[in-house]
Each structure stands twice: as structure tokens, then as C-alpha cells.
């Protein structure tokens, strides 16, 4: 039986799953609201995360030996 220690899915993906790229996405809050963002921060957070996903996807696709090469 394997002993399970504390960690995140990100830790597992990198160490055990051998994923080449692992990332954690965090909300734009600075510690005041946690996961309950004020309404005025929801749309800008989504726009920022969409831009990040596009940039990371483009980076991965353009690398030599990318996922489909």
C-alpha cells in the first residue's frame, strides 16, 4: 500500500504523472476575499485566465517536439 502525503494535483501531475507542463491558476484577489471574488472582479479574472490559456497553449504548440509533433 502506498502512503499518501499532503500535496496538490499539480504536485502529482509533475512528479508521478510525468507531465511536462504543470500550472496553478490563482484568482486575482490579494487575500481579502479568497475564492469569493466581488462581482466586479469576476469578468476581468475570466478575461485574464483566457489570455493565459491562449498564451500557454501557443507556447506548448510551438515548442519543438510539441504534443502533436
ZADO-1210 file (C-alpha; in nm, 4 decimals, padded with zeros to 6 digits):
<atoms>
<atom x="00.0000" y="00.0000" z="00.0000" code="UNK" pos="1"/>
<atom x="00.1372" y="00.3400" z="-00.0987" code="UNK" pos="2"/>
<atom x="00.1474" y="00.6092" z="00.1677" code="UNK" pos="3"/>
<atom x="-00.0281" y="00.9275" z="00.0567" code="UNK" pos="4"/>
<atom x="00.1294" y="01.2531" z="00.1729" code="UNK" pos="5"/>
<atom x="-00.0087" y="01.6036" z="00.1511" code="UNK" pos="6"/>
<atom x="00.0184" y="01.7856" z="-00.1795" code="UNK" pos="7"/>
<atom x="-00.1833" y="01.9057" z="-00.4715" code="UNK" pos="8"/>
<atom x="-00.2907" y="01.7621" z="-00.8032" code="UNK" pos="9"/>
<atom x="-00.0205" y="01.9832" z="-00.9528" code="UNK" pos="10"/>
<atom x="00.2455" y="01.8081" z="-00.7425" code="UNK" pos="11"/>
<atom x="00.1188" y="01.4684" z="-00.8511" code="UNK" pos="12"/>
<atom x="00.0979" y="01.5628" z="-01.2189" code="UNK" pos="13"/>
<atom x="00.4603" y="01.6757" z="-01.2218" code="UNK" pos="14"/>
<atom x="00.6167" y="01.4083" z="-01.0008" code="UNK" pos="15"/>
<atom x="00.4098" y="01.0949" z="-01.0624" code="UNK" pos="16"/>
<atom x="00.2226" y="01.1719" z="-01.3834" code="UNK" pos="17"/>
<atom x="00.5417" y="01.2968" z="-01.5529" code="UNK" pos="18"/>
<atom x="00.3555" y="01.5876" z="-01.7134" code="UNK" pos="19"/>
<atom x="00.5988" y="01.8214" z="-01.8846" code="UNK" pos="20"/>
<atom x="00.3961" y="02.1340" z="-01.8085" code="UNK" pos="21"/>
<atom x="00.2041" y="02.1952" z="-01.4877" code="UNK" pos="22"/>
<atom x="00.0484" y="02.5232" z="-01.3764" code="UNK" pos="23"/>
<atom x="-00.1647" y="02.6600" z="-01.0972" code="UNK" pos="24"/>
<atom x="-00.4172" y="02.9302" z="-01.1784" code="UNK" pos="25"/>
<atom x="-00.4956" y="03.1701" z="-00.8990" code="UNK" pos="26"/>
<atom x="-00.7660" y="03.4311" z="-00.8720" code="UNK" pos="27"/>
<atom x="-00.6702" y="03.7978" z="-00.8810" code="UNK" pos="28"/>
<atom x="-00.7649" y="03.8604" z="-00.5162" code="UNK" pos="29"/>
<atom x="-00.4846" y="03.9796" z="-00.2878" code="UNK" pos="30"/>
<atom x="-00.6058" y="03.7883" z="00.0157" code="UNK" pos="31"/>
<atom x="-00.9161" y="03.9839" z="00.1112" code="UNK" pos="32"/>
<atom x="-01.1870" y="03.7682" z="-00.0463" code="UNK" pos="33"/>
<atom x="-01.0360" y="03.4247" z="-00.1112" code="UNK" pos="34"/>
<atom x="-01.2487" y="03.2292" z="-00.3576" code="UNK" pos="35"/>
<atom x="-01.5461" y="03.4623" z="-00.3226" code="UNK" pos="36"/>
<atom x="-01.4441" y="03.7435" z="-00.5526" code="UNK" pos="37"/>
<atom x="-01.6516" y="04.0601" z="-00.5634" code="UNK" pos="38"/>
<atom x="-01.8785" y="04.0728" z="-00.8664" code="UNK" pos="39"/>
<atom x="-01.6705" y="04.3446" z="-01.0332" code="UNK" pos="40"/>
<atom x="-01.3641" y="04.1131" z="-01.0359" code="UNK" pos="41"/>
<atom x="-01.5294" y="03.8094" z="-01.1973" code="UNK" pos="42"/>
<atom x="-01.5270" y="03.9154" z="-01.5635" code="UNK" pos="43"/>
<atom x="-01.1732" y="04.0635" z="-01.5534" code="UNK" pos="44"/>
<atom x="-01.0497" y="03.7412" z="-01.3890" code="UNK" pos="45"/>
<atom x="-01.2056" y="03.5361" z="-01.6683" code="UNK" pos="46"/>
<atom x="-01.0502" y="03.7605" z="-01.9326" code="UNK" pos="47"/>
<atom x="-00.7082" y="03.7267" z="-01.7700" code="UNK" pos="48"/>
<atom x="-00.7361" y="03.3486" z="-01.7456" code="UNK" pos="49"/>
<atom x="-00.8461" y="03.3206" z="-02.1090" code="UNK" pos="50"/>
<atom x="-00.5397" y="03.5227" z="-02.2161" code="UNK" pos="51"/>
<atom x="-00.3160" y="03.2960" z="-02.0052" code="UNK" pos="52"/>
<atom x="-00.4685" y="02.9789" z="-02.1548" code="UNK" pos="53"/>
<atom x="-00.4159" y="03.1117" z="-02.5092" code="UNK" pos="54"/>
<atom x="-00.0561" y="03.2128" z="-02.4393" code="UNK" pos="55"/>
<atom x="00.0347" y="02.8831" z="-02.2726" code="UNK" pos="56"/>
<atom x="-00.1367" y="02.6823" z="-02.5440" code="UNK" pos="57"/>
<atom x="00.0507" y="02.8724" z="-02.8130" code="UNK" pos="58"/>
<atom x="00.3791" y="02.8211" z="-02.6295" code="UNK" pos="59"/>
<atom x="00.3268" y="02.4465" z="-02.5996" code="UNK" pos="60"/>
<atom x="00.2145" y="02.4062" z="-02.9604" code="UNK" pos="61"/>
<atom x="00.5144" y="02.5962" z="-03.0964" code="UNK" pos="62"/>
<atom x="00.7815" y="02.4099" z="-02.8992" code="UNK" pos="63"/>
<atom x="00.9906" y="02.1538" z="-03.0863" code="UNK" pos="64"/>
<atom x="00.8524" y="01.8105" z="-03.0068" code="UNK" pos="65"/>
<atom x="00.5198" y="01.9654" z="-02.9051" code="UNK" pos="66"/>
<atom x="00.2219" y="01.7440" z="-02.8325" code="UNK" pos="67"/>
<atom x="00.1431" y="01.6596" z="-03.1964" code="UNK" pos="68"/>
<atom x="00.4923" y="01.6514" z="-03.3468" code="UNK" pos="69"/>
</atoms>
